[in-house]
Amino acid sequence: MLTEINFDGIVGPTHNYAGLSLGNLAATHNAGQVSHPRLAALEGIAKMRKALSLGLSQGILLPHDRPNRIWLEALATNIEEADAGMRANALSASSMWSANAATVSPAPDTRDGRCHLTVANLVTMPHRSHEWPETLRQLRIAFGDESHFAVHGPVLPPFGDEGAANHMRLAHEHHAPGVEVFVYGLSGGSFPARQHVEASRAVARRNGLDPVRALFVQQSVEAIDAGAFHNDVVAVADLNVLFAHEQAFADKDRFFADLIGIMPGVEIVEVPAARVSLADAISSYLFNAQLVMTAQGERTLVLPMEVRENAAVWGWLQEMIASNGPIRRLELVDVRQSMSNGGGPACLRLRVVADPQTVDPRFMVDAAKLDRIAAIVAAYWPEEIEYTTLASPALWRDAQNARVKLFEVLDIPLH
């Protein structure tokens, strides 16, 4: 049976605050701070436990090999001789934000009736641009059943593609044909537009979508300039509900009219800017939540703890829950280590609508497997990393050893 599976990225042992992500205000604000990789990974595991407690299907994607010596060699250098900036790029643990791993089109939407995944190229940011080969390798293992899945390589540069963080799917039921919404940005503002419309259109073609049921929507310049470097910082969708900030889109009236025209019965929950400013929405990551349907049939927002610390955001959420709207429940999770690098609950997961029985079981988790993963993290992940530690050969060696231990316990090949 088709259901939504959340594949969370396990936070890698080199999680650090190097401030590499231009336009990501949290990441640049916290540049140089001491990170806590062990705590970060355990926070992510606790979030997955929360999902399981809600009756959701849960999967994982694994940390990448860091430092990325292959990437450095292609640039005619190595980890020992690279300058500090290049070294930080090679050590980035940003693959933890699996919402950027790929764009996923479920089987009911595609021409051949298979679930299609196109790995994101992430070319805009150097520290993420070298993720796609390992992401593609893992996706081809996890979704290796070619009778149910098709896994595609990346869109060619220079067209930037940042994956599911700029993509939403709406459908009345998981097994029904949906409307796929591709949100792109235009350059010219204070920060780079990471998602190019050319890349979005290429992904839609490659995934075999019906052109009538694919919408291409411009993100507002105001949202990008305020720090919404991906659409999932200002909007999220699940089944027939779209939850968005009033200023998320450049032409919301046209978008909403087009969406309703294709999918009558869609419910749009819009947060007014007069109640919650873009600044408050982005600092609290109100929209970088997981919007899910629990096993009990309650549509639920899984939110970062920070929403409770913002009076405007928390007040609006309380009013929303008290109303008769489609979102009926709030669940809070502590992912502060990820949040300090600009990644909330939604950043940490890639949603795949599929039958869990068709996925490689090594990439699916239950409580017992999460216990085994947590034990490896507790034993081998560094407790903290200072920025200057990124130059330490001991860190490089320990990080690679920690990854080996994790792959061994999960019986997944390293290469």
C-alpha positions as CSV (number, residue, x, y, z in Angstrom):
1,M,0.0,0.0,0.0
2,L,1.3,3.5,-0.9
3,T,2.1,5.6,2.1
4,E,4.4,8.5,3.0
5,I,7.8,7.4,4.2
6,N,10.2,10.0,5.7
7,F,13.8,9.3,5.1
8,D,15.8,11.3,7.6
9,G,19.5,12.1,7.1
10,I,21.6,10.9,10.0
11,V,23.7,13.8,11.2
12,G,27.3,13.0,10.3
13,P,30.3,13.1,12.7
14,T,31.8,16.2,11.1
15,H,28.7,18.4,11.8
16,N,30.2,21.9,12.3
17,Y,29.4,25.6,12.1
18,A,31.7,26.9,9.3
19,G,29.0,29.3,8.0
20,L,29.3,28.2,4.4
21,S,25.7,28.8,3.3
22,L,25.1,32.3,1.9
23,G,21.5,33.3,2.4
24,N,21.0,30.9,5.3
25,L,20.9,33.4,8.2
26,A,21.2,30.8,11.0
27,A,24.3,29.2,9.4
28,T,26.1,32.5,8.8
29,H,25.1,33.9,12.2
30,N,26.5,30.9,14.0
31,A,29.7,30.7,12.0
32,G,32.6,29.7,14.2
33,Q,30.6,28.4,17.1
34,V,31.3,25.1,18.7
35,S,29.2,22.3,17.3
36,H,28.1,19.0,19.1
37,P,27.9,16.3,16.5
38,R,26.9,13.5,18.9
39,L,24.1,15.6,20.3
40,A,23.0,16.6,16.8
41,A,22.7,13.0,15.7
42,L,20.9,12.0,18.8
43,E,18.4,14.8,18.4
44,G,17.7,13.6,14.9
45,I,17.2,10.1,16.1
46,A,14.8,11.3,18.8
47,K,12.8,13.1,16.0
48,M,12.6,9.8,14.1
49,R,11.3,8.1,17.3
50,K,8.6,10.8,17.5
51,A,7.6,10.0,13.9
52,L,7.3,6.3,14.8
53,S,5.2,7.1,17.8
54,L,2.8,8.9,15.5
55,G,2.4,5.7,13.4
56,L,4.5,7.0,10.5
57,S,6.8,5.0,8.3
58,Q,10.5,6.0,8.8
59,G,13.6,5.5,6.8
60,I,17.2,6.8,6.8
61,L,19.9,8.1,4.6
62,L,23.5,7.9,5.8
63,P,26.3,10.3,6.3
64,H,28.8,10.8,3.5
65,D,32.5,10.1,3.6
66,R,34.2,13.2,5.0
67,P,36.6,14.7,4.3
68,N,35.7,14.3,0.6
69,R,39.2,13.5,-0.7
70,I,38.0,12.6,-4.1
71,W,36.5,16.1,-4.6
72,L,39.7,17.7,-3.3
73,E,41.8,15.6,-5.7
74,A,39.6,16.7,-8.6
75,L,40.5,20.3,-7.6
76,A,44.2,19.4,-7.6
77,T,44.6,19.6,-3.8
78,N,44.2,17.5,-0.7
79,I,42.9,17.8,2.8
80,E,46.4,18.3,4.2
81,E,47.2,21.2,1.9
82,A,43.8,22.8,1.2
83,D,43.2,26.3,2.6
84,A,40.8,26.6,5.5
85,G,37.7,27.5,3.3
86,M,38.3,24.6,0.9
87,R,38.9,22.2,3.8
88,A,35.6,23.3,5.5
89,N,33.8,22.6,2.2
90,A,35.2,19.1,2.0
91,L,34.2,18.4,5.6
92,S,30.6,19.6,5.5
93,A,28.0,17.3,7.0
94,S,25.2,19.1,5.1
95,S,23.9,15.8,3.5
96,M,22.1,15.4,6.8
97,W,19.4,17.7,5.3
98,S,17.9,15.0,3.1
99,A,15.1,17.3,1.9
100,N,17.8,18.4,-0.6
101,A,18.7,14.8,-1.7
102,A,16.3,14.5,-4.6
103,T,12.9,15.4,-6.1
104,V,10.4,12.6,-5.7
105,S,7.4,12.0,-8.0
106,P,5.2,9.1,-6.7
107,A,3.9,6.4,-9.0
108,P,0.4,7.8,-9.4
109,D,1.9,11.0,-11.0
110,T,4.3,9.5,-13.5
111,R,3.9,8.2,-17.1
112,D,5.2,4.7,-16.4
113,G,3.6,4.2,-13.0
114,R,6.8,4.0,-11.1
115,C,8.1,6.3,-8.4
116,H,10.8,8.6,-9.9
117,L,13.6,10.2,-7.9
118,T,16.0,12.7,-9.5
119,V,19.0,13.4,-7.4
120,A,19.7,17.2,-6.8
121,N,22.9,18.7,-8.1
122,L,23.1,21.4,-5.4
123,V,25.6,23.4,-7.6
124,T,24.9,26.8,-6.1
125,M,26.9,26.1,-2.9
126,P,30.4,24.6,-3.1
127,H,30.0,22.6,0.2
128,R,26.9,20.9,-1.2
129,S,27.9,20.6,-4.8
130,H,29.9,17.4,-4.2
131,E,27.1,15.5,-2.4
132,W,25.2,14.1,-5.3
133,P,27.4,11.1,-6.3
134,E,27.1,9.5,-2.8
135,T,23.5,10.5,-2.5
136,L,22.8,8.9,-5.9
137,R,24.6,5.7,-4.8
138,Q,22.5,5.4,-1.7
139,L,19.3,6.1,-3.5
140,R,20.0,3.4,-6.1
141,I,20.5,0.9,-3.3
142,A,17.5,2.0,-1.2
143,F,15.2,2.2,-4.3
144,G,16.9,-0.5,-6.3
145,D,13.7,-2.4,-7.3
146,E,13.3,-1.1,-10.8
147,S,9.8,-2.5,-11.1
148,H,8.8,0.2,-8.6
149,F,11.4,2.9,-8.8
150,A,13.5,4.9,-11.3
151,V,16.4,6.8,-9.9
152,H,18.0,9.5,-12.1
153,G,21.2,11.4,-12.1
154,P,21.3,15.2,-11.6
155,V,20.3,18.0,-13.9
156,L,23.3,19.4,-15.6
157,P,24.9,22.6,-14.4
158,P,24.7,25.5,-14.5
159,F,21.0,25.1,-13.7
160,G,20.7,24.8,-9.9
161,D,18.5,22.1,-8.4
162,E,18.0,21.8,-4.6
163,G,15.6,18.9,-4.6
164,A,12.4,18.4,-2.5
165,A,13.0,21.5,-0.5
166,N,11.6,23.4,-3.5
167,H,8.9,20.9,-4.4
168,M,5.5,20.2,-3.0
169,R,3.0,17.5,-3.9
170,L,-0.7,17.8,-3.2
171,A,-3.3,15.0,-3.6
172,H,-6.5,13.9,-2.0
173,E,-5.0,10.5,-1.3
174,H,-1.5,9.1,-1.7
175,H,-2.6,6.6,-4.3
176,A,-4.4,9.3,-6.4
177,P,-2.8,11.4,-9.1
178,G,-1.4,14.6,-7.5
179,V,-0.4,18.1,-8.4
180,E,3.3,18.7,-8.2
181,V,4.4,22.2,-7.4
182,F,8.0,23.3,-8.3
183,V,9.0,26.5,-6.7
184,Y,11.9,28.5,-8.2
185,G,13.7,31.7,-7.6
186,L,15.0,34.6,-9.8
187,S,18.3,36.2,-9.3
188,G,18.6,39.9,-8.5
189,G,18.0,40.1,-4.7
190,S,20.4,40.1,-1.8
191,F,21.0,36.3,-1.9
192,P,21.3,33.8,-4.7
193,A,18.3,32.0,-6.0
194,R,19.3,28.4,-5.6
195,Q,16.5,26.8,-7.6
196,H,16.4,27.6,-11.3
197,V,13.2,27.1,-13.3
198,E,15.1,25.4,-16.1
199,A,16.2,22.7,-13.6
200,S,12.6,22.4,-12.2
201,R,11.2,21.9,-15.7
202,A,14.0,19.3,-16.5
203,V,13.1,17.3,-13.4
204,A,9.4,17.3,-14.3
205,R,10.2,16.0,-17.7
206,R,12.6,13.4,-16.5
207,N,10.2,12.2,-13.8
208,G,7.6,11.7,-16.5
209,L,4.9,14.1,-15.1
210,D,1.7,15.1,-16.8
211,P,2.4,18.7,-17.8
212,V,-1.2,19.6,-16.9
213,R,-0.6,18.6,-13.3
214,A,2.8,20.3,-12.8
215,L,2.9,23.9,-11.7
216,F,6.0,26.1,-11.8
217,V,5.7,28.9,-9.2
218,Q,8.1,31.7,-8.5
219,Q,9.2,32.2,-4.9
220,S,8.9,35.9,-3.8
221,V,12.1,37.9,-3.8
222,E,11.0,39.2,-0.4
223,A,11.1,35.7,1.0
224,I,14.5,34.9,-0.4
225,D,15.9,38.2,0.9
226,A,14.5,37.6,4.3
227,G,16.4,34.3,4.5
228,A,14.0,31.7,2.9
229,F,16.8,30.1,0.9
230,H,14.4,27.2,0.1
231,N,10.7,27.2,-0.3
232,D,10.3,24.8,2.6
233,V,11.2,27.7,4.9
234,V,8.0,29.5,4.0
235,A,5.6,26.7,2.8
236,V,4.8,23.0,3.3
237,A,2.1,20.8,1.9
238,D,0.6,17.4,2.7
239,L,-2.2,15.5,0.9
240,N,-4.8,18.2,0.2
241,V,-3.5,20.9,2.6
242,L,-1.1,23.7,1.7
243,F,0.3,25.6,4.7
244,A,2.1,28.8,3.6
245,H,3.1,32.3,4.6
246,E,1.3,35.2,2.9
247,Q,4.5,36.4,1.3
248,A,5.9,33.0,0.2
249,F,5.1,33.4,-3.5
250,A,5.6,36.1,-6.1
251,D,2.1,35.8,-7.5
252,K,0.1,33.8,-4.9
253,D,-3.3,34.7,-6.4
254,R,-2.4,33.1,-9.7
255,F,-0.8,30.1,-8.0
256,F,-3.8,29.5,-5.8
257,A,-6.2,29.9,-8.7
258,D,-4.2,27.4,-10.8
259,L,-4.0,24.9,-7.9
260,I,-7.7,25.1,-7.2
261,G,-8.5,24.7,-10.9
262,I,-6.6,21.5,-11.1
263,M,-7.4,20.2,-7.6
264,P,-10.8,21.3,-6.3
265,G,-11.1,20.7,-2.6
266,V,-7.6,21.7,-1.8
267,E,-7.4,23.5,1.5
268,I,-5.0,26.5,1.8
269,V,-4.0,27.6,5.3
270,E,-2.3,31.0,4.9
271,V,-0.5,32.8,7.7
272,P,-1.0,36.6,7.4
273,A,2.1,38.7,7.4
274,A,0.3,41.1,9.8
275,R,0.2,38.3,12.3
276,V,3.5,36.6,11.7
277,S,6.3,38.5,9.8
278,L,8.6,36.8,7.4
279,A,11.4,37.5,10.0
280,D,9.5,35.6,12.7
281,A,8.5,32.8,10.4
282,I,12.1,32.3,9.3
283,S,13.8,32.6,12.7
284,S,11.3,30.2,14.3
285,Y,11.2,27.9,11.2
286,L,7.4,27.8,11.5
287,F,7.0,26.4,8.0
288,N,10.0,24.1,8.1
289,A,7.8,21.7,9.9
290,Q,6.7,18.2,8.9
291,L,3.0,18.3,8.0
292,V,1.9,14.7,8.4
293,M,-1.2,12.6,8.8
294,T,-0.9,10.3,11.9
295,A,-2.1,6.8,12.1
296,Q,-5.1,8.1,14.0
297,G,-6.0,10.4,11.2
298,E,-5.0,13.6,12.8
299,R,-3.2,16.1,10.5
300,T,-0.2,17.2,12.6
301,L,2.6,19.8,12.4
302,V,5.9,18.5,13.8
303,L,7.6,21.8,14.7
304,P,11.0,22.9,16.2
305,M,10.9,23.9,19.8
306,E,11.8,27.5,18.7
307,V,8.2,28.2,17.7
308,R,7.2,28.2,21.3
309,E,9.8,30.9,22.0
310,N,8.3,33.3,19.5
311,A,5.2,35.0,20.9
312,A,3.7,35.9,17.6
313,V,4.2,32.5,16.1
314,W,3.1,30.5,19.1
315,G,0.0,32.7,19.5
316,W,-1.0,32.2,15.9
317,L,-0.5,28.4,16.2
318,Q,-2.7,28.2,19.3
319,E,-5.5,30.1,17.5
320,M,-5.1,27.8,14.4
321,I,-5.4,24.7,16.5
322,A,-8.4,26.1,18.4
323,S,-10.2,26.8,15.1
324,N,-12.0,24.2,12.9
325,G,-9.2,24.1,10.3
326,P,-7.5,21.0,8.8
327,I,-4.4,21.1,11.0
328,R,-5.5,19.7,14.4
329,R,-2.3,18.9,16.4
330,L,1.1,20.2,17.2
331,E,4.1,18.2,18.2
332,L,7.4,19.8,19.2
333,V,10.9,18.4,18.7
334,D,14.3,19.5,19.8
335,V,16.7,19.8,16.8
336,R,18.6,22.8,18.0
337,Q,21.9,21.6,16.7
338,S,20.5,21.4,13.2
339,M,18.5,24.6,13.6
340,S,21.7,26.5,14.5
341,N,22.9,25.6,11.0
342,G,19.6,26.5,9.3
343,G,17.9,23.2,9.2
344,G,14.5,22.4,10.9
345,P,12.5,19.2,11.1
346,A,11.5,19.3,7.4
347,C,15.1,19.9,6.2
348,L,16.1,16.6,7.8
349,R,13.7,14.4,5.9
350,L,13.0,13.3,2.3
351,R,9.4,12.3,1.7
352,V,8.8,9.3,-0.5
353,V,5.3,8.0,-1.3
354,A,5.8,4.3,-1.8
355,D,5.0,0.9,-0.5
356,P,7.6,0.3,2.4
357,Q,7.8,-3.3,1.3
358,T,9.4,-2.2,-2.0
359,V,12.3,-0.3,-0.3
360,D,15.5,-2.0,0.6
361,P,14.9,-2.9,4.3
362,R,18.3,-1.8,5.4
363,F,17.1,1.8,4.8
364,M,14.0,1.4,6.9
365,V,14.0,1.7,10.7
366,D,12.0,0.7,13.7
367,A,12.7,1.5,17.4
368,A,15.2,-1.4,17.8
369,K,17.3,-0.3,14.8
370,L,17.3,3.3,16.0
371,D,18.6,1.9,19.3
372,R,21.5,0.3,17.5
373,I,22.2,3.5,15.5
374,A,22.1,5.6,18.7
375,A,24.6,3.2,20.3
376,I,27.1,3.7,17.5
377,V,26.6,7.5,17.6
378,A,27.1,7.6,21.4
379,A,30.3,5.5,21.1
380,Y,32.0,7.1,18.0
381,W,30.6,10.6,17.2
382,P,32.7,13.5,18.5
383,E,31.2,15.3,21.4
384,E,32.2,18.7,20.0
385,I,34.0,20.4,17.2
386,E,35.6,23.8,17.2
387,Y,36.2,25.5,13.8
388,T,40.0,25.2,14.3
389,T,39.6,21.4,14.8
390,L,38.6,21.0,11.2
391,A,42.4,21.1,10.5
392,S,43.0,18.1,12.8
393,P,44.1,14.8,11.2
394,A,42.7,13.1,14.3
395,L,39.2,14.4,13.5
396,W,39.4,13.3,9.9
397,R,40.5,9.8,11.0
398,D,37.8,9.5,13.7
399,A,35.0,10.7,11.5
400,Q,35.8,8.2,8.8
401,N,36.0,5.4,11.4
402,A,32.7,6.4,12.9
403,R,31.0,6.2,9.5
404,V,32.5,2.8,8.9
405,K,31.1,1.5,12.2
406,L,27.6,2.8,11.3
407,F,27.7,1.2,7.8
408,E,28.9,-2.0,9.3
409,V,26.0,-2.3,11.8
410,L,23.5,-1.5,9.1
411,D,25.2,-3.9,6.6
412,I,25.3,-1.3,3.9
413,P,28.4,-1.1,1.5
414,L,30.7,1.8,2.1
415,H,31.4,2.4,-1.6
